Amino acid sequence: FQMRLSVFFAMAKPSDVPDIHEFLLSDFLFSQSLNGAVGVTREDAHDRYLIFVEKTVATGTSVVVRNAEEEVVGVRLSGFSDRDEINEPVDFSTIPPRIRKIRKILTTLSDPKWDLVPSDIDRLFEIKLLSVAEKYRGLGIAKDLLTYGMDLVLERGVKGAFAEAIAIASQKLFNKHGYAVIREIAHDKWLDEDGKPVFVCPDGTKTVQLVFKRFEI
């Protein structure tokens, strides 16, 4: 019998940014399937993760989970995507090579999303990252991160949600909670210039998936 460890959920604020950034660099960096496959380092990730955390926390939709000692043990980093927004093309030359490999497959995965969701939907909630510290997995925290604070999100005019599910655990989680796979790229079909797979994931993940769920409002 395992007691649920005491954890506390809250909407993330700018003052949480340093702790969330450190959590990503010390925990998420080493547990995420694509990072593990290409050996992304703390140095590779440091600046990009900081910008990413600042942007997603600024949307007012991100969630931080802390334990009784106030350490970060889980996060949902999220935001919005609008059909009519113009996205600047990604300049891959400015990105560290190992992170560039990940950005390329994920850009290819999600670029056509607006052609794949129903045409009456013009605003989506985007779950950009969902991560729970290893010691705290299996306690239902990830499930709660999917839904925490969604009343605030729904007030912002979204009709559905999507995510890039890039690890086998998150793929199972999204599937279990009603998300459909609308696009998928198999790792054994995504090859380098020598014809070898770019990603062979330590956790056994075989694909990257774009998943979508319509909200019944």
C-alpha positions as CSV (number, residue, x, y, z in Angstrom):
1,F,0.0,0.0,0.0
2,Q,1.5,3.3,-1.1
3,M,0.2,6.5,0.3
4,R,-0.1,9.3,-2.2
5,L,2.8,11.6,-1.6
6,S,1.6,15.1,-0.8
7,V,1.6,17.3,-3.9
8,F,0.1,20.7,-4.6
9,F,-1.1,22.0,-7.9
10,A,-1.2,25.7,-8.9
11,M,-1.3,27.8,-12.0
12,A,2.3,28.7,-12.8
13,K,3.3,32.3,-12.2
14,P,6.4,34.2,-13.4
15,S,8.0,33.7,-10.0
16,D,7.9,29.9,-10.7
17,V,10.0,30.2,-13.9
18,P,13.4,29.6,-12.3
19,D,12.3,26.4,-10.5
20,I,10.4,25.1,-13.6
21,H,13.5,25.8,-15.7
22,E,15.7,23.9,-13.3
23,F,13.2,21.0,-13.2
24,L,13.3,20.7,-17.0
25,L,17.2,20.7,-17.0
26,S,17.6,18.3,-14.2
27,D,14.7,15.9,-14.7
28,F,12.8,16.2,-18.0
29,L,16.0,16.5,-20.0
30,F,17.0,13.0,-19.0
31,S,13.6,11.3,-19.1
32,Q,12.3,12.5,-22.5
33,S,12.5,9.9,-25.3
34,L,13.8,12.1,-28.1
35,N,16.3,13.9,-25.9
36,G,17.7,10.5,-24.8
37,A,17.9,9.3,-28.4
38,V,20.2,12.1,-29.5
39,G,21.9,12.9,-26.2
40,V,20.7,16.5,-25.7
41,T,22.9,18.2,-23.0
42,R,22.1,20.7,-20.4
43,E,24.2,23.2,-22.3
44,D,22.2,22.6,-25.5
45,A,18.9,23.0,-23.7
46,H,19.6,25.8,-21.1
47,D,18.7,29.0,-23.1
48,R,16.0,27.4,-25.2
49,Y,14.2,25.9,-22.2
50,L,14.3,29.2,-20.4
51,I,12.6,31.1,-23.3
52,F,10.1,28.2,-23.6
53,V,9.2,28.3,-19.9
54,E,8.9,32.1,-19.9
55,K,6.6,32.1,-22.9
56,T,4.3,29.3,-21.7
57,V,4.0,30.6,-18.2
58,A,3.1,34.0,-19.6
59,T,0.0,32.5,-21.3
60,G,-1.6,32.0,-17.8
61,T,-2.5,28.3,-18.7
62,S,0.6,26.5,-17.4
63,V,0.6,24.4,-14.2
64,V,3.2,23.6,-11.6
65,V,3.1,20.7,-9.1
66,R,5.2,21.0,-5.9
67,N,5.8,18.6,-3.1
68,A,5.7,19.4,0.7
69,E,9.2,20.7,0.4
70,E,8.1,23.0,-2.4
71,E,10.3,21.3,-5.0
72,V,8.8,21.1,-8.5
73,V,7.8,17.5,-9.2
74,G,5.6,18.1,-12.3
75,V,4.6,20.6,-14.9
76,R,2.2,21.3,-17.7
77,L,3.5,24.0,-20.1
78,S,0.8,25.1,-22.4
79,G,-0.7,27.9,-24.5
80,F,-2.9,28.6,-27.5
81,S,-2.8,28.2,-31.2
82,D,-5.0,30.2,-33.6
83,R,-5.8,29.1,-37.2
84,D,-5.1,32.6,-38.5
85,E,-1.8,33.3,-36.7
86,I,1.2,33.6,-38.9
87,N,4.2,31.5,-37.7
88,E,7.6,32.7,-38.6
89,P,9.6,29.9,-40.4
90,V,12.0,28.1,-38.1
91,D,15.6,29.1,-38.7
92,F,17.2,25.8,-38.0
93,S,20.8,27.2,-38.4
94,T,20.5,29.0,-35.0
95,I,19.6,25.9,-33.1
96,P,22.2,23.5,-31.5
97,P,22.5,20.4,-33.7
98,R,21.0,17.9,-31.3
99,I,18.0,20.1,-30.6
100,R,17.7,20.8,-34.3
101,K,17.1,17.1,-35.0
102,I,14.1,17.2,-32.6
103,R,12.7,20.4,-33.9
104,K,12.8,19.2,-37.5
105,I,10.7,16.1,-36.8
106,L,8.2,18.0,-34.6
107,T,7.8,20.8,-37.1
108,T,7.1,18.3,-39.8
109,L,4.6,16.6,-37.5
110,S,2.6,19.6,-36.4
111,D,2.8,22.0,-39.4
112,P,-0.3,20.6,-41.1
113,K,-2.5,20.5,-38.0
114,W,-5.0,23.0,-39.2
115,D,-5.8,20.8,-42.2
116,L,-6.4,17.9,-39.9
117,V,-8.8,19.3,-37.3
118,P,-12.4,20.2,-38.1
119,S,-12.8,23.4,-40.1
120,D,-15.1,25.0,-37.6
121,I,-12.4,25.1,-35.0
122,D,-10.2,28.2,-35.1
123,R,-8.6,28.2,-31.7
124,L,-6.9,25.3,-29.9
125,F,-5.4,24.7,-26.5
126,E,-1.8,23.4,-27.0
127,I,-0.3,21.2,-24.4
128,K,3.4,21.8,-25.2
129,L,5.0,19.7,-22.4
130,L,3.7,17.5,-19.7
131,S,6.3,15.9,-17.3
132,V,6.3,14.3,-13.8
133,A,9.4,13.5,-11.8
134,E,10.3,9.8,-11.8
135,K,9.7,9.3,-8.1
136,Y,6.1,10.8,-8.5
137,R,5.0,8.7,-11.5
138,G,2.1,6.3,-11.2
139,L,0.2,8.5,-8.7
140,G,-2.2,10.0,-11.2
141,I,-0.4,13.4,-11.4
142,A,-0.1,13.3,-15.2
143,K,-3.8,12.7,-15.5
144,D,-4.6,15.6,-13.2
145,L,-2.2,17.8,-15.2
146,L,-4.3,17.2,-18.3
147,T,-7.3,18.7,-16.7
148,Y,-6.2,21.2,-14.0
149,G,-7.3,24.8,-14.6
150,M,-9.3,23.9,-17.7
151,D,-12.2,26.1,-16.7
152,L,-9.8,29.1,-17.2
153,V,-8.7,27.7,-20.5
154,L,-12.2,27.2,-21.8
155,E,-13.0,30.9,-21.0
156,R,-10.5,31.8,-23.7
157,G,-12.5,30.5,-26.6
158,V,-10.9,27.2,-27.4
159,K,-12.8,24.3,-29.0
160,G,-10.3,21.6,-28.6
161,A,-6.8,20.7,-27.6
162,F,-3.8,19.2,-29.3
163,A,-0.3,18.0,-28.3
164,E,2.8,16.4,-29.7
165,A,3.0,13.1,-27.9
166,I,6.6,12.1,-28.3
167,A,7.1,9.5,-25.5
168,I,5.3,6.2,-25.2
169,A,4.0,7.1,-21.8
170,S,2.4,10.3,-22.9
171,Q,1.0,8.5,-26.0
172,K,-0.8,6.1,-23.7
173,L,-2.0,8.9,-21.4
174,F,-3.5,10.9,-24.2
175,N,-5.1,7.9,-25.8
176,K,-6.7,6.9,-22.5
177,H,-8.2,10.4,-22.1
178,G,-9.9,10.6,-25.4
179,Y,-7.3,12.2,-27.7
180,A,-7.2,10.8,-31.2
181,V,-4.0,10.4,-33.2
182,I,-4.4,12.7,-36.3
183,R,-0.8,12.4,-37.6
184,E,2.1,10.1,-36.9
185,I,5.7,9.7,-38.0
186,A,7.4,6.4,-37.4
187,H,11.0,6.6,-36.2
188,D,12.1,3.9,-38.6
189,K,10.9,6.0,-41.5
190,W,12.7,9.2,-40.3
191,L,16.2,8.6,-41.6
192,D,19.5,10.5,-41.6
193,E,21.7,11.1,-44.7
194,D,23.2,7.6,-44.3
195,G,19.7,6.0,-44.3
196,K,19.7,5.2,-40.6
197,P,17.0,6.2,-38.1
198,V,17.7,9.6,-36.4
199,F,15.9,8.4,-33.3
200,V,16.3,5.1,-31.4
201,C,14.7,5.9,-28.1
202,P,15.9,4.4,-24.9
203,D,12.3,4.1,-23.6
204,G,11.1,2.1,-26.6
205,T,9.1,4.9,-28.2
206,K,8.6,4.0,-31.9
207,T,6.7,7.1,-33.2
208,V,5.9,10.8,-32.7
209,Q,2.2,11.5,-32.6
210,L,0.1,14.6,-33.1
211,V,-3.0,14.1,-30.9
212,F,-6.3,16.0,-30.8
213,K,-9.4,16.2,-28.7
214,R,-12.5,18.2,-29.4
215,F,-14.1,19.8,-26.3
216,E,-17.8,19.3,-25.9
217,I,-18.9,22.7,-24.8
